[in-house]
């Protein structure tokens, strides 16, 4: 697609004056575009190109796209309210497109990693009104049940089991990614969740999909993008950073713990918090994640 063509359809979708638009890739059904706005600012867009007559998305799919883009915009704004970890500015959001400010690339230096850990601790400490969020959630292309629950600390284990583990376990089994014996292991975790969840904590303001690819390094700081933000447990974000090997993880954890100390035994609970994203990956990518789900569940049951 030419630059002029992309700018031509994206401008009316967003209400922005776009000088240039270049398609840079695609993921989960969206095109990714690098933009130059009329005032010279650089921006990034996640969008669904208009379809030719007779090839429009099904009504349900169109509604899902709109909800997913709105969830990302809501999450970025909510995280920004904490004034802790920097996030890109939401410039425009609509039924088919989300445009955010461009983050210039940088490097994950040890100092930046330590500072990001401290910022992440402050973000979590900003808290949330309860577990969940007042908007429908998404993680990657999958709907995420954010039904709010009042924020008493002791309610997190059942919320996590009912809203994060059980729905994705059913979906993974139905898709054939997990077998009956795999499901039994995860169901055993759900049954024992109150015994393996650690000390009760109030709801934290979390990113919710905090793997290394959603942390950008710029200007000596770590920035968060593409959130599945909600009120949750702070150990969830740290477990996600560990799942796929965030650069400078030891420094991130040191910065975090120096700012807001973690609860005793948090390292042993990492598999519990990784179980949800592993189930998500089983739903998205199939049986290749089966053994990782089983391994995480076994580790939780050994606590």
Phi, psi and omega in degrees: 000135182287161180296318182293323178295314180299315179296326182295321180270335183283325180304307178297330179292328189251343185077010180261147173276110187249121179281320184210143176221130180234126178289125185248356181157190180204151178197139177053034176087002180250148166274143173253129185231140173263127187243149163241119180279166183299331180272007176094349179293147175264145182213167178235138180235142169244120191210160172247117183295143176303142181263152176295150178309134182091352180238020181294155176296150176301149182308318180296319179294320179299317178295324179293319178299313180299317180294321181294317179294320178296320179297318179295316179297315178300318180296316179298316180294320182292319176295321181297328182301334181288339181062035185244276176279130177292144176225156177294153178282138174280115181267329179195146174212139180207189184298336184234001185204148172231130179238129179232160178294149180281137177256114180299141183289148176216200183235147177277076180289162177304320179293320178296321180295316178298315179296322178296319177300317178295318178297319181296321177299319179292324176299311180299320183293339177299334171077180180213159181293335180186183175279137185100200182203159180277016175226152175297137184259166174216146170230121194055236181259008187257134175299145184232122184286107180257017182313118186295150174224133182310147194271049170278138190304320186287357183270352184299315185305313181290325177298314180297317180296316186280327186260339185243315184277303188301314182297320182281333172296313179300316182296318180294321178293315180298327180278353181084007179285330177237151180257174184303317182292331175292316181299324180298324178295314181292322177296327177293323175298314180300318180296328184258010191305324181293340182265345188242003189271352180082188182297147178294138177226150177289164180297133177259157175274101188247156177290315174091344176215051194273054175275169188303326181292344179260014172244119176255144182251123184204134176061031179078016179223160172265131179249147178256136176229170170050056185280157163244055195292143178189171171282120185210207181258132185297332179294341179297313180296321180293322178295324178293321177299325181282337190298317181241020169075069175296140178295140179066032185300319180300320179289323176300312182295324179295316178297321179296307186293332176290334185268311177222104185302142178278156181289149178305139177080012185297326181297324181291342181266000179306314179300327178298316182282339176278346184297321179297306179299330177292323174295320176301316179294325176297320177295321184279322191240358171090203191291351178297341178261006184300312184292326178292323175297314181298317182296317180296316181297317178298319181297323177293316182292341178276354182296000000 
